[in-house]
């Protein structure tokens, strides 16, 4: 009889322990997946909102909703957006007059330099574009843009 009670006690403590483990694991899942060491932080929602507004004000006239136009490349799968953020900064700051290829299609449109945008606007629109069209989830800081701006060669 004592052995039966002992087995019941051990069984109950194992069940309770397993239930507690499941409860803590479920709570932890709501916080999101575990952080990968060295992984970039996703862009904050307010940065994406600012970026979307900047896109609508400065980019959508040519790129429309991202599908591009006759001589304007689409943004989805753009090598510029798939590359490092500095590549996007460069195109925004200096424009682009050479041929670009996206999805195997050639485009000869000219993108004007938009170096009049603030570092915050460029950081936000870059984060928005990479989030929306390249599945890149990272915070882009104005300091990154400022550094890129300083390091770009001066146009004649």
TORDRENNU-564838 format. One line per 3 residues: number of its first residue (from 1); their letters; for each residue z, x, y of C-alpha. Coordinates in Angstrom, 2 decimals, always signed. Last residue first. Layout:
N
NUM> A> Z:X:Y; ... .
//
This chain:
156
156> XXX> -59.97:+31.19:+67.02; -57.60:+29.67:+64.43; -54.15:+31.25:+64.14 .
153> XXX> -53.31:+32.26:+60.61; -50.69:+30.12:+58.91; -47.28:+31.74:+58.43 .
150> XXX> -45.44:+30.04:+61.29; -46.72:+26.57:+60.28; -45.76:+27.23:+56.66 .
147> XXX> -42.23:+28.15:+57.73; -41.98:+25.06:+59.93; -43.27:+22.89:+57.05 .
144> XXX> -40.63:+24.22:+54.67; -37.96:+23.72:+57.37; -39.11:+20.10:+57.77 .
141> XXX> -38.00:+19.60:+54.17; -39.93:+18.24:+51.20; -37.82:+16.43:+48.63 .
138> XXX> -39.44:+16.35:+45.24; -40.95:+13.91:+42.81; -44.56:+14.82:+42.17 .
135> XXX> -46.44:+11.97:+40.50; -49.65:+13.15:+42.21; -50.83:+10.11:+44.20 .
132> XXX> -47.71:+8.23:+45.28; -44.98:+10.89:+45.12; -47.24:+13.73:+46.31 .
129> XXX> -48.55:+11.57:+49.17; -45.06:+10.38:+50.19; -43.51:+13.87:+50.05 .
126> XXX> -46.41:+15.23:+52.11; -46.14:+12.35:+54.59; -42.42:+13.06:+54.99 .
123> XXX> -42.73:+16.83:+55.40; -45.62:+16.39:+57.85; -43.69:+13.82:+59.89 .
120> XXX> -40.54:+15.99:+59.90; -42.52:+19.07:+60.98; -43.92:+17.07:+63.86 .
117> XXX> -47.57:+16.02:+63.94; -49.71:+17.74:+66.60; -51.03:+20.09:+63.91 .
114> XXX> -53.25:+17.30:+62.65; -56.35:+19.36:+62.01; -59.43:+17.21:+61.50 .
111> XXX> -60.70:+16.41:+58.01; -64.41:+16.98:+57.63; -66.27:+15.15:+54.91 .
108> XXX> -68.36:+17.06:+52.39; -67.12:+15.53:+49.13; -68.10:+16.58:+45.61 .
105> XXX> -67.13:+14.54:+42.52; -65.62:+16.17:+39.42; -62.38:+14.19:+39.73 .
102> XXX> -61.89:+15.68:+43.20; -64.09:+18.42:+44.61; -63.83:+19.56:+48.22 .
99> XXX> -66.54:+20.98:+50.45; -65.38:+22.93:+53.46; -64.25:+21.52:+56.79 .
96> XXX> -60.54:+21.03:+56.14; -57.80:+20.43:+58.66; -55.54:+23.19:+59.90 .
93> XXX> -52.08:+21.57:+59.93; -52.70:+18.78:+57.41; -54.76:+20.99:+55.10 .
90> XXX> -52.22:+23.81:+55.30; -49.22:+21.52:+54.74; -50.90:+20.11:+51.62 .
87> XXX> -51.40:+23.59:+50.18; -47.80:+24.49:+51.14; -46.57:+21.62:+48.94 .
84> XXX> -47.74:+23.53:+45.83; -50.74:+22.19:+43.95; -51.28:+18.65:+42.65 .
81> XXX> -51.65:+17.33:+46.20; -54.36:+19.86:+47.11; -56.03:+19.51:+43.71 .
78> XXX> -56.45:+15.79:+44.44; -55.73:+13.81:+41.28; -55.26:+10.61:+43.30 .
75> XXX> -56.09:+11.30:+46.96; -59.68:+10.10:+46.92; -62.11:+12.37:+48.72 .
72> XXX> -63.66:+11.42:+52.06; -67.43:+11.61:+52.37; -68.24:+7.98:+51.50 .
69> XXX> -64.61:+6.84:+51.44; -61.25:+7.72:+49.95; -59.36:+5.77:+47.29 .
66> XXX> -56.00:+6.44:+48.92; -55.38:+3.06:+50.53; -57.87:+3.97:+53.28 .
63> XXX> -58.49:+7.74:+53.24; -60.29:+7.70:+56.59; -58.28:+5.35:+58.82 .
60> XXX> -55.42:+5.62:+56.31; -54.48:+9.13:+57.41; -52.74:+9.09:+60.81 .
57> XXX> -50.86:+5.82:+61.35; -50.79:+4.50:+57.77; -49.89:+7.92:+56.41 .
54> XXX> -47.15:+8.37:+59.04; -45.72:+4.98:+58.07; -45.80:+5.92:+54.38 .
51> XXX> -44.14:+9.25:+55.12; -41.33:+7.61:+57.09; -40.75:+5.21:+54.19 .
48> XXX> -40.88:+8.06:+51.64; -38.36:+10.08:+53.66; -36.08:+7.02:+53.84 .
45> XXX> -36.23:+6.61:+50.05; -35.06:+10.19:+49.49; -37.56:+12.48:+47.75 .
42> XXX> -36.56:+13.52:+44.25; -34.52:+16.72:+44.00; -36.41:+19.65:+42.55 .
39> XXX> -35.44:+20.89:+39.09; -33.69:+24.27:+38.85; -31.40:+23.14:+36.04 .
36> XXX> -32.63:+19.79:+34.74; -30.42:+16.98:+35.94; -29.30:+14.54:+33.31 .
33> XXX> -31.19:+11.27:+33.30; -30.02:+8.52:+35.60; -26.58:+7.46:+36.82 .
30> XXX> -26.90:+4.27:+34.80; -27.09:+6.37:+31.66; -23.57:+7.76:+32.25 .
27> XXX> -22.01:+4.34:+32.00; -23.76:+3.75:+28.68; -22.52:+7.12:+27.39 .
24> XXX> -18.96:+6.29:+28.42; -19.10:+2.94:+26.61; -20.70:+4.47:+23.52 .
21> XXX> -17.99:+7.14:+23.33; -15.27:+4.53:+23.77; -16.77:+2.41:+20.98 .
18> XXX> -16.96:+5.46:+18.69; -13.32:+6.28:+19.40; -12.27:+2.69:+18.72 .
15> XXX> -14.23:+2.66:+15.47; -12.75:+6.00:+14.40; -9.25:+4.84:+15.32 .
12> XXX> -9.75:+1.67:+13.29; -10.96:+3.56:+10.20; -8.04:+5.97:+10.36 .
9> XXX> -5.57:+3.06:+10.69; -7.20:+1.13:+7.83; -7.09:+4.23:+5.63 .
6> XXX> -3.40:+4.70:+6.47; -2.67:+1.04:+5.74; -4.37:+1.31:+2.34 .
3> XXX> -2.44:+4.52:+1.59; +0.85:+2.80:+2.42; +0.00:+0.00:+0.00 .
//
